[in-house]
Amino acid sequence: MPEVLRISGLEEGEFSFTAQLLPLHRGILETIYFRAPSIAGVEDLLAVYERQYAAEPFVRLFNPKHTPDLRGVARTNFCDIGVTFDARTKRAVVVSAIDNLVKGAAGQAIQNMNLMLAMRRPRGLL
């Protein structure tokens, strides 16, 4: 949480997240809540994420009417992200899903090897 607060500029009272603990063999589903006073609507919030992850081949952003789930990322290196926003309260909710057995250390090791060998980042992961 300290890293997220430092990077986002949010105060601790403006941000919380819940990692879902489910009886699963693999996968992490997170629900993240924060206030975004400078955002006017869900399209603006999605645009922030689109700018941030435009060059990231393993991040998939969902239409605001859809929420990611663990089935969609099983046995992949993808991080699926869905956003919703309540313009009245300025409260954003972000749901992210990963398969932590691929997106975790193993996938990171392959991505790092690709970078070190000047190969395309997705090589061996798609």
N, C-alpha and C positions, 0 to 999 in steps of 0.2 A: 504494500500500500504506500509506503513512503516514496518509492520511485514514481508511481502513478501521480501522486500529489505534486511532486517536484516538477515533473514534465508537463502536467496539465495546467498547473497554476491554480488548481482548486484548493479550497480549504477542506480540512478533514470533515467538517459538518456538512459539506456539499456533495460528498462522494461516499458511496458504499458499494460493495460487491458481495455476491454470494456464489461460492463454488458449490455446485450441487453434488452431494455425496450419494451415489446410487449404487446398487449392487450390480456393477458391471465389470467386465474383464478389462475394458479399455475405454478411454474417452473422458474428456473434461467438458462440462457444460457450465458456463458462467453467466450470471445475470448481474449487470452493472448498472447502478443508478447514480445519476448526478443531475445537478441543476445547471442549465445552460442559458443564462439570462440574455446573451447576445444572439441567440438563435431564434428565428421567427417561426419556423415550421419544420416539419420532418424532412422536407426536401433540402433545406439548408443544412440540417445535421448530416444527412446522407452525403451531401456535397463535400463536407469536411472530410469524411471518411474516404470518399472517392479520390480526393486530392492526395490524401496521405498515403493511400495504398495503390495508386495508379500503376506503379512500376513493380508491384509485388505479385508474382505469378501464382503464389499459393494462398492469397487472400481472396475470398469470394464474398462480395457484398450482396445482401438480399434486398429485394423490393420491400419497402416498409410494411406491406401487408403480410409478409411471410417471416417466419421465425426459423432459424437453423435448428437442426437436431443432430444427435450423434450418429444416426444411421447415414446421414449425408457425408460424413467425414471418415467413416470406418475404413481402415486400411489405406488411408491417403495421407498426404502431407498438407492438406488444406486446412485453413482456418476459416470457417464460415461465420459471418457477422451479420446480424440483423439489428435494425434500430427502430425505435418508436419515440414519439415526442408529444407531450401534452403542452400546447402553446399557452394555455391558460395558467398552468402552474410552472412552466418552463422546466419541467422534469423530463429528463431523457432516460430511456431504458435501452441498454445494449445487451444483446445475447450473443455469446460466442461459443463455438463448438470446435473441438480438435480431437483427433485420435492421438493421445499422448504417447502411444508406443511408436508411432511413426513421426509425428510432429515434434516429439521430444528429442532426446539426445541423439538417437539414430539418424533421424532426418536432418538434424542440425549438423551432424558430422559429415553427411554426404554433401550438404550445401556448402560447408566450409572447404571440403576437398575440391569441389567444383570451382570455388573462388580462387583457391591456391593454384589450381592448374589452369586457370583462365578458361574454364569451360562454362557453358550456359548453366545457370543456377538450377533449372528444372531437371537437368540430366540425371537419370537414374531414379527420379522421384515421380515421374508422370507415367 
